[in-house]
Amino acid sequence: MVVPDDAAAALRLEDFVRANVPGLSRRLARAAIAAGDVRVNGARAAKGTLVAPGDEVTLPEWHALVPEPELALAVVHEDGDLVAVDKPGGMPGHALDPRERGTAVAFLLARWPEMAEVGDPLAPGLVHRLDTGTSGLLVAARTPDAHAALRTAFSGGAVEKRYMAVVAGIPPRHARVSLALARDRRDRRRMRAAAGARGWQAVTEFELLSSAGDRALVAATMHTGVTHQIRVHLAELGHPVLGDALYGGPDVGLRSRRHALHATGLRFRHPSAGDVVELSSPLPADLRALLVCQL
C-alpha cells in the first residue's frame, strides 16, 4: 500500500503496520518486520524506520482466527447478549498471532460465530482478560452494544471481581494492599511497584480462607483492574502465588504455563436487561490438590 499524501505525519514502521492491521499485537508486528515480511519501497526496514507520504509499504497477509469446535470449555452462562466460560489454567484467553491455536476465543468463535465481528479481531467478543496461567470466569459479548457496555463496566470499576489463590506461607487473616503498579522496564513481561506518582493505582483486599503446612488458600477481591495486580500484590506481601515463577512463586508441579490463581466470581449488571448477573466457578481440581486440608 502507498502511504497517502494527506497523512498527518511520518510514523514509525511498527506503528504504521499496527494502524493498518487492526488488532495486530506489537509483538507480531515486530516479528514480521524483523523477518523481512514487511518492506518499505521494496527493501527491508527496521521497526523504527519513519514511513512518510508517498512511501510504498508491503504488508504480509494475516489470516483471521480459526474457530476450533473441538476445544471443550464449560459454559457458565449464555444469553442473547453475553456468554461466560470457565477457562482452564494454561490456556491463553486470546491470540497474539492470528495463526495461534488452542485459545479460549477459538472455542467462542466456533460456538458463537457472530463474535468475529465484535471487538478486537484477536480477542473477538472478550470484554476483559485473564492471564494464560489463571483459570476461571471469562466473559464475552455477542453484540457490539453489549461489548461496549460491558467494557465500560469492567474498566469503570462497576464489576465485582473475586479470585482465589494458593500461596506460599501463611498470610495475615485480612490484608488490604494499595500499591500503584508500572511495567518493569527491564522485563516487559512483569509489573512492579511504581516509583513516585507514575503507574496505575491498584487496590486488592485479601482474606485467609485456610492453611495447610507452608501454603494457604486466600480469597482476593480486586477494586481496580491492573495487569497482574493480584500476583504482584501477593508477592509484595511475601506470599507469592504457587507456580508463578515470574513473581517468585515456587514450582509445585503444575502443568506448563499454569499458576495457582482462579477467577471464582463476577457480579455486574446485565448490559440490556439491567438485572444483576452473578457468576461463580469453584476452585478446580489441580488447585485443590495443592492443599492437604479439607476445603
C-alpha positions as CSV (number, residue, x, y, z in Angstrom):
1,M,0.0,0.0,0.0
2,V,1.1,3.6,-0.7
3,V,1.1,6.0,2.2
4,P,-1.4,8.7,1.3
5,D,-0.1,12.2,0.6
6,D,-2.6,13.6,3.2
7,A,-1.1,11.5,6.0
8,A,-0.8,13.8,9.0
9,A,2.9,12.9,9.9
10,A,5.5,10.3,9.4
11,L,5.0,7.2,11.5
12,R,7.5,4.6,12.8
13,L,7.1,1.5,10.7
14,E,5.8,-0.7,13.5
15,D,3.2,1.9,14.4
16,F,2.2,2.1,10.7
17,V,1.8,-1.6,10.5
18,R,-0.4,-1.8,13.6
19,A,-2.5,1.1,12.5
20,N,-3.2,-0.7,9.2
21,V,-3.8,-4.2,10.6
22,P,-6.4,-3.7,13.3
23,G,-5.9,-6.0,16.3
24,L,-2.3,-6.9,15.4
25,S,-0.1,-7.2,18.5
26,R,3.1,-5.2,18.8
27,R,5.0,-8.5,19.2
28,L,3.7,-9.8,15.9
29,A,4.3,-6.6,14.1
30,R,7.9,-6.5,15.3
31,A,8.4,-10.2,14.4
32,A,7.1,-9.6,10.8
33,I,9.4,-6.6,10.4
34,A,12.4,-8.4,11.7
35,A,11.7,-11.4,9.4
36,G,11.6,-9.1,6.4
37,D,8.0,-9.8,5.7
38,V,7.3,-6.0,5.8
39,R,9.1,-3.9,3.2
40,V,9.3,-0.2,2.6
41,N,9.8,0.8,-1.1
42,G,10.8,-2.9,-1.8
43,A,13.5,-3.1,0.8
44,R,13.8,-4.5,4.4
45,A,13.5,-1.8,7.0
46,A,13.9,-1.5,10.8
47,K,10.9,-1.2,13.1
48,G,11.8,2.4,13.8
49,T,12.0,3.5,10.2
50,L,9.9,6.6,9.5
51,V,7.2,6.0,6.9
52,A,6.3,9.2,5.0
53,P,3.7,10.1,2.5
54,G,4.5,8.5,-0.9
55,D,6.3,5.5,0.6
56,E,5.1,2.1,-0.5
57,V,4.8,-0.4,2.3
58,T,4.2,-4.1,1.6
59,L,2.4,-6.0,4.3
60,P,2.1,-9.8,4.6
61,E,-1.3,-11.4,4.6
62,W,-2.5,-12.1,8.1
63,H,-5.4,-14.6,8.2
64,A,-8.4,-14.5,10.5
65,L,-8.5,-16.6,13.6
66,V,-9.6,-20.2,13.0
67,P,-12.6,-21.4,15.1
68,E,-11.8,-24.7,17.0
69,P,-15.0,-26.6,17.8
70,E,-13.0,-29.5,19.2
71,L,-12.0,-27.4,22.2
72,A,-14.0,-28.1,25.3
73,L,-14.8,-25.2,27.7
74,A,-17.5,-25.3,30.3
75,V,-20.2,-22.7,29.6
76,V,-21.2,-21.0,32.8
77,H,-23.8,-18.5,31.4
78,E,-25.3,-17.8,28.0
79,D,-28.0,-15.4,26.7
80,G,-28.5,-13.2,23.7
81,D,-26.0,-10.6,24.8
82,L,-23.2,-12.3,26.5
83,V,-21.6,-15.6,27.5
84,A,-19.3,-16.7,30.2
85,V,-17.0,-19.7,30.1
86,D,-14.7,-21.4,32.6
87,K,-11.2,-21.1,31.1
88,P,-8.6,-23.7,32.1
89,G,-5.3,-22.6,33.6
90,G,-2.6,-22.7,31.0
91,M,-4.9,-21.9,28.1
92,P,-4.5,-18.4,26.5
93,G,-7.7,-16.4,26.6
94,H,-7.0,-14.7,23.3
95,A,-4.5,-14.9,20.5
96,L,-1.4,-12.7,20.0
97,D,-1.0,-14.0,16.4
98,P,-3.8,-15.0,14.0
99,R,-2.0,-18.3,13.5
100,E,-2.2,-19.2,17.2
101,R,-4.3,-22.2,18.1
102,G,-5.8,-23.5,21.4
103,T,-7.2,-20.2,22.7
104,A,-10.5,-19.6,24.5
105,V,-11.6,-17.3,21.7
106,A,-11.2,-20.1,19.2
107,F,-13.8,-22.0,21.2
108,L,-16.0,-18.9,21.4
109,L,-15.9,-18.3,17.6
110,A,-16.8,-22.0,16.9
111,R,-19.8,-21.8,19.3
112,W,-20.9,-18.2,18.6
113,P,-19.5,-17.2,15.1
114,E,-21.1,-13.7,15.4
115,M,-18.4,-12.7,17.8
116,A,-16.0,-12.4,14.9
117,E,-17.5,-9.0,14.2
118,V,-17.3,-7.9,17.9
119,G,-14.4,-6.1,19.4
120,D,-10.7,-6.8,18.8
121,P,-10.0,-9.2,15.9
122,L,-7.5,-11.2,18.0
123,A,-9.8,-11.2,21.1
124,P,-13.3,-11.3,19.5
125,G,-16.1,-10.7,22.0
126,L,-13.9,-10.5,25.0
127,V,-14.7,-7.7,27.5
128,H,-11.8,-8.4,29.9
129,R,-8.7,-10.6,30.0
130,L,-7.4,-13.4,32.1
131,D,-3.7,-14.3,32.2
132,T,-2.8,-17.6,30.5
133,G,-1.9,-19.2,33.8
134,T,-5.1,-18.1,35.5
135,S,-8.2,-20.3,35.4
136,G,-11.8,-19.3,35.8
137,L,-14.5,-17.0,34.6
138,L,-14.1,-15.3,31.2
139,V,-16.9,-13.1,29.8
140,A,-17.5,-12.3,26.1
141,A,-20.2,-10.3,24.3
142,R,-22.3,-11.4,21.4
143,T,-23.2,-7.9,20.1
144,P,-21.4,-4.6,19.7
145,D,-23.7,-2.8,22.1
146,A,-23.2,-5.4,24.8
147,H,-19.4,-5.3,24.2
148,A,-19.3,-1.6,24.6
149,A,-21.4,-1.6,27.8
150,L,-19.5,-4.4,29.4
151,R,-16.1,-3.0,28.5
152,T,-17.2,0.3,30.2
153,A,-18.4,-1.6,33.3
154,F,-15.1,-3.5,33.6
155,S,-12.9,-0.5,33.0
156,G,-15.0,1.7,35.2
157,G,-14.9,-0.5,38.3
158,A,-18.6,-1.5,38.1
159,V,-17.8,-5.2,38.1
160,E,-17.1,-7.1,41.4
161,K,-14.2,-9.5,40.7
162,R,-13.3,-12.3,43.2
163,Y,-10.4,-14.7,42.9
164,M,-8.9,-17.5,45.0
165,A,-5.2,-18.2,45.1
166,V,-3.0,-20.9,46.7
167,V,0.1,-19.1,48.0
168,A,3.4,-19.7,49.7
169,G,3.4,-19.2,53.5
170,I,0.6,-18.1,55.8
171,P,-0.5,-14.5,55.2
172,P,-2.5,-12.4,57.7
173,R,-6.1,-13.2,58.1
174,H,-7.0,-9.9,56.4
175,A,-4.9,-7.6,54.3
176,R,-5.5,-4.6,52.0
177,V,-2.8,-3.7,49.5
178,S,-2.9,-0.3,47.8
179,L,0.1,-0.2,45.6
180,A,0.5,1.5,42.2
181,L,2.0,-0.6,39.5
182,A,4.0,0.0,36.4
183,R,5.6,-2.0,33.6
184,D,9.0,-3.3,34.5
185,R,11.4,-1.7,32.0
186,R,14.0,-4.5,32.4
187,D,11.4,-7.2,31.7
188,R,8.3,-6.2,29.8
189,R,6.5,-9.4,30.9
190,R,6.4,-8.1,34.5
191,M,4.7,-5.4,36.5
192,R,6.4,-3.8,39.5
193,A,5.7,-1.3,42.2
194,A,5.6,2.2,40.6
195,A,8.1,4.8,41.5
196,G,6.6,8.1,42.7
197,A,3.3,9.2,41.2
198,R,3.8,7.2,38.0
199,G,1.9,4.0,37.3
200,W,-1.7,2.7,37.7
201,Q,-3.3,2.7,41.1
202,A,-4.1,-0.8,42.2
203,V,-6.1,-1.9,45.3
204,T,-6.7,-5.5,46.4
205,E,-8.2,-7.0,49.6
206,F,-7.2,-10.4,50.8
207,E,-8.8,-12.9,53.2
208,L,-7.2,-16.0,54.5
209,L,-9.5,-19.0,53.9
210,S,-7.5,-21.9,55.1
211,S,-3.9,-23.1,55.5
212,A,-2.0,-26.4,55.3
213,G,1.6,-26.7,56.2
214,D,3.6,-24.0,54.4
215,R,0.9,-22.9,52.0
216,A,-2.5,-21.2,52.2
217,L,-5.7,-20.6,50.3
218,V,-6.7,-16.9,50.1
219,A,-9.6,-15.0,48.6
220,A,-8.9,-11.8,46.7
221,T,-11.2,-9.0,45.8
222,M,-10.0,-6.6,43.1
223,H,-11.1,-3.0,43.4
224,T,-9.1,-2.0,40.3
225,G,-8.1,-3.8,37.2
226,V,-4.3,-3.5,36.6
227,T,-2.4,-6.2,34.8
228,H,-1.1,-8.9,37.1
229,Q,-2.4,-7.0,40.1
230,I,-3.2,-9.9,42.4
231,R,0.0,-11.7,41.6
232,V,2.2,-8.6,42.3
233,H,0.4,-7.7,45.4
234,L,0.7,-11.2,46.9
235,A,4.4,-11.2,46.0
236,E,4.8,-7.8,47.7
237,L,3.1,-9.3,50.8
238,G,5.8,-12.0,50.8
239,H,3.3,-14.7,49.8
240,P,3.6,-15.3,46.0
241,V,1.1,-17.5,44.1
242,L,2.3,-21.1,43.8
243,G,3.7,-21.9,40.4
244,D,4.1,-18.2,39.5
245,A,7.8,-18.1,38.6
246,L,7.5,-14.6,37.2
247,Y,6.9,-13.2,40.7
248,G,8.8,-15.7,42.8
249,G,6.2,-18.4,43.3
250,P,7.7,-21.8,44.0
251,D,7.4,-24.7,41.5
252,V,4.8,-27.1,42.8
253,G,4.4,-29.3,39.7
254,L,1.5,-27.6,38.0
255,R,1.3,-28.1,34.2
256,S,3.1,-25.8,31.8
257,R,2.1,-22.1,31.9
258,R,-0.2,-22.6,34.9
259,H,-0.1,-20.9,38.3
260,A,-2.4,-21.3,41.3
261,L,-4.8,-18.4,40.7
262,H,-8.5,-18.8,39.9
263,A,-11.2,-16.3,38.9
264,T,-14.0,-17.6,41.0
265,G,-16.7,-14.8,41.0
266,L,-18.1,-12.0,38.9
267,R,-21.0,-9.7,39.7
268,F,-22.3,-7.0,37.3
269,R,-25.4,-5.5,35.7
270,H,-26.7,-7.1,32.5
271,P,-25.9,-4.8,29.6
272,S,-29.5,-4.7,28.3
273,A,-31.9,-6.2,30.9
274,G,-30.3,-4.2,33.8
275,D,-30.6,-7.0,36.3
276,V,-27.7,-8.3,38.4
277,V,-25.7,-11.2,36.9
278,E,-23.8,-13.2,39.4
279,L,-21.4,-15.9,38.2
280,S,-19.3,-18.3,40.1
281,S,-16.7,-21.1,39.4
282,P,-15.4,-23.5,42.1
283,L,-11.7,-24.0,42.7
284,P,-10.5,-26.5,40.1
285,A,-9.1,-29.9,41.0
286,D,-5.5,-29.1,40.2
287,L,-5.5,-26.3,42.8
288,R,-7.5,-28.2,45.4
289,A,-4.8,-30.9,45.1
290,L,-2.2,-28.4,46.4
291,L,-3.9,-28.2,49.8
292,V,-4.0,-31.2,52.1
293,C,-6.7,-29.7,54.2
294,Q,-10.4,-30.2,53.6
295,L,-11.8,-27.2,51.7
